[in-house]
Amino acid sequence: MQTKHKLLFIVTLMLLLLGAATTINVGLNFREYSIKSAKEKAKMVAAVVKDGLTAHMVNGVMDKRQYFLDQISINNEPVKELWIMRSQSVIKQYGKGFTNESVRDALDKEALATGKTVSKITEDTHSIYLRMTIPYKAIVTNSSAKCLSCHNVNAGDTLGAISMKFDMTNIRSDGLLTILKIIGLNLLFIIVVLYLINKYITPYMDLFSNMQIGIKKAYSGDFTHEFETSVQGDGKQIALEMNELFKKMQGTFGDIKFNLATFIPQGVQDTKDPLQEAKDIIKELSDIYKFKKTIELDTSKDVVYSRIVDVLTQKYELKNFSFYEVDIHADTRKLIYISQGDSICHDYVDEKASLCRAHRTKTDVISTDFVDVCKECVANDLHYVCFPFSINEDNALILSITTKSKSEVNKINQQLPSIKNYLEAAKPVIESRILMAKLRDTSLRDGMTKLYNRRFLEEFIDTVMKQAVRGNETYSIMMLDIDFFKMVNDTYGHDVGDKVIVSLAKILNESIRESDLAIRYGGEEFVIMLHNADEEGAQMVAQKIHDAFGALKFTVEGGQVMQKTISIGIAKFPTDGDTVWKTIKFADTALYVAKTTGRDKIVRYVPEMSENDGLR
């Protein structure tokens, strides 16, 4: 309805302006025409007076001229006053004339002086007058009446002038009446036009308003609006087609937000425009689908983690964050990625993950919620948002985001549901890769000792060697064997033998570093690979293992106590062998020498052992 009122207002204003312009134009033209008509009438009167005076002069009755002039004023109602005057040349020849035949004002003087017609309009609130003075000039004509025959003047000289005062008050009244009639007609025309516009436009305006209401509802996801109109023809057809369209849209889009949201555990930000919201959800689904299809082809969880980091840095433009993996059973936390600097958590939290408030409470931790909300964080002037994400019963993830701005915290909070959508998509892939890694690790470890097995050595030794050559690294390799181990199995049984092997494996694990490798090579044989260990360090580790195992006491049947010894052979890569396999072989040679020369000893490989059979 507001649009209709605007339209009617604009049309009315335009018609009023047009009427005003027409009225003003008519008024001005009427005034101009009235003045022009009065001047023409004055000229006609002047011509009649001139001819009458000439006739009086020719007939010798000039002394009767006043009667003639009075009759002209009496018989011409608009002429209120009329008088004549003589020029100086005529006064000189014939005298001043009657008393009233004299110059009365400046207009008379000007007309006599210039010989030109002079006029002036005088008006007030009650009346309007035209004062006009017309000069008479001596002219030469073909008629018998010649001015020069009676007057001692030259051709073109001014003989005198006639002055008249015309009453134009009635003309103004007539003009005003005409203008009022025009205004009345204009107003009548405006009323008729507005009536017709209102009659024929209102149904279309109503349809337009009805459509506005329906579209407004559609923006909020409501397509149930019914379009109604009294317009026939095309307008009626449009309303019917809109109703049909909205019915289809209701069936298609009415619940689109909720249907799409079922594919995302946590939906996108809520808006008042469900279509835009649906678009955002579809875009989110598309991005997540492409992300999931990508990580499904990745070979390990570490690669998947790197993909998640890429999403956080590129899609969400996070600049400062840490990404952790939690081993729930071991209660440890491992840093996967940190953008820069150090973690805001104390170092000991990595060794006891349950100290992390987000992991322990399984809720989002936001520093702006409460002062010093997490006691294990050293944030200083930073604000942080930490949230946990469970993978399975054994593993979880923690994302810790830091910023200096409180407003940035609000932005991060808005992004969290979307970030969790990506983690939710990655969850089954990560779980699968963890399981595959465990299965892989199981296949590469000895079931009894939990040490790596010979298969691990065979599969990874080439990679280890390439890394060592590339990094100019060394390995001190020890080959260990339990002395007279077969006798243990034969005498006390395999249970005791297994106990001895497990005990040795435990000593090996406790005696080496994380960068070193302990491998059950087969039976009672073990391989130790000490990373970048010098001769003295390798000897010390070998001696430590030798002494620790020799000090072990095993209780067997009958309460007897048994002790065992080990023999160890040592070789160094690449000093002794240019490949790891060669070095292992040389360590085995040194072990053989230890066995054949008395056992229970540590022997360092020398080249002569390979050349002299007597040393073997």
MOVEN-V788825 format. One record per helix or strand of 2 or more residues. SS is the DSSP state (helix for helix, strand for strand). FROM is the first residue (numbers start at 1). TO is the last residue. If there is no record, write none. Layout:
ss:SS from:FROM to:TO
ss:SS from:FROM to:TO
This chain:
ss:helix from:2 to:59
ss:helix from:62 to:75
ss:strand from:79 to:86
ss:helix from:88 to:94
ss:helix from:106 to:114
ss:strand from:118 to:123
ss:strand from:128 to:137
ss:helix from:147 to:150
ss:strand from:158 to:167
ss:helix from:169 to:219
ss:helix from:234 to:253
ss:helix from:256 to:261
ss:helix from:274 to:295
ss:helix from:301 to:315
ss:strand from:321 to:327
ss:strand from:332 to:338
ss:helix from:347 to:349
ss:helix from:353 to:355
ss:helix from:357 to:361
ss:strand from:365 to:366
ss:helix from:367 to:369
ss:strand from:383 to:390
ss:strand from:395 to:403
ss:helix from:406 to:443
ss:strand from:452 to:453
ss:helix from:454 to:470
ss:strand from:475 to:482
ss:helix from:485 to:492
ss:helix from:494 to:511
ss:strand from:517 to:522
ss:strand from:525 to:531
ss:helix from:535 to:550
ss:strand from:554 to:555
ss:helix from:557 to:559
ss:strand from:561 to:562
ss:strand from:566 to:573
ss:helix from:580 to:596
ss:strand from:602 to:604
ss:helix from:608 to:611
ss:helix from:613 to:615
